[in-house]
Amino acid sequence: MSASPRIYLDNAATSWPKPEAVYAAVDRYQRELGAPAGRGAYSEALEVERRLAALRAAIARLIGAQHGRQIVFTSNCTAALNLAIHGLLRPGDRVVTTQVEHNSVLRPLGQLEDDGAIEVERVGCDRSGVVDPDDIARALDKRTRLVVVSHASNVTGAIQPVAEIARLAHEHGALVLVDAAQTTGHLSVDVGSLGADLLASAGHKGLLGPLGTGFLYIARGLEAQIRSLQQGGTGTVSFQDRQPDTLPDKYESGNLNVPGLVGLLAGLEYVTERGIDDVAAHERGLIGRLRAALADVPGLRLFGPTSAEQTVGVLSVALGDFDPQEAAALLDTTHRIQTRAGLHCAPLMHRALGTFDAGGTLRFSVGPFNTVDQIDTAVGAMRELAAATLA
Ligand SMILES: Cc1ncc(COP(=O)(O)O)c(C=O)c1O
């Protein structure tokens, strides 16, 4: 391993480093609290319960939900999306989604489609990876039960016109599920202004919590239409041998990932104390600087919207026909610059960009702790790589 300091530019996969308070919260939980949530009356168990209630309330405030009970903890964004999709959809339903989606949307929908249970229409996007609401409007009909759309692409960073898409969906009587994996903690996210009936996200990305954390927001009353995918002990209504039908217990059977969730509370507190607008401006500044500096490197193709206002801190590039995996390996071995190469679990998006057959793109994604110096080092390394591979 080279002696240079690690330059982590893979925050779209999971954020690193975490704020010190996250490490401290997980450590303190493991060493001193060590109790399950919602299952004991001793002081440590009560403290754990208070922390998880504080976390639900903090997430609710962050996304504009009315009550913490509407936040269901899951193990990641994938689990939240699966709960929404498999819990809500019934045989005969029709779903409209887009080509920009991650496999954690495409695969559950694909499985239900292959089972012959539902019909799915996948709407395309432009060369920047942005979906046109008019295409959604054309795909909607009276039978459409659900529209699933990501708030921002994990490949190009493009922010989607979710509010407009949701307005159209609601006009047709469809519900809206938003995949906010790439936006919570990076941008202000408000379920009311987005028009989200369901919103899935990760705790371990922009909210700076540990891996193994995520959540699903469920609009009031919608739980009556969403089956639980897993049943079991909830620590509540234990006299009843049937699953509770109230939020969040209906969907939270078994012990929760408390070490991860107390860490997530500390991560969320960091983000809210620093301010989402400050984080957003920092990340936009870095990704804008990277894009501007790479734009004049001969032979390098940049993807996504050119305006920093239309993206989160994600930039995909292609070095001619050079294998993106090899490029990522070279950046790591020569400069310890850590990126993610390939299809980024978004195969249809790479088909839309024309990068599928070349093995995808090389993706840079920034977080709140990246610096201008790190970006400048990445620019220098990319110039060297382009000169060596495209000569
Ligand atoms: C847009 C999008 N949706 C869903 C996911 C899945 O998130 P998780 O790893 O928390 O399951 C990701 C992960 O990168 C993503 O980028």
The ligand as an ORCA input file, in Angstrom:
! r2SCAN-3c Opt
* xyz 0 1
  C     -29.935      5.561     -5.789
  C     -29.670      4.429     -4.842
  N     -30.688      3.693     -4.380
  C     -30.495      2.676     -3.521
  C     -29.247      2.342     -3.077
  C     -29.082      1.205     -2.111
  O     -28.623      1.672     -0.873
  P     -28.173      0.667      0.274
  O     -26.781      0.310     -0.008
  O     -28.322      1.485      1.536
  O     -29.090     -0.488      0.253
  C     -28.151      3.068     -3.526
  C     -26.779      2.710     -3.106
  O     -25.795      3.128     -3.622
  C     -28.361      4.151     -4.423
  O     -27.350      4.874     -4.880
*
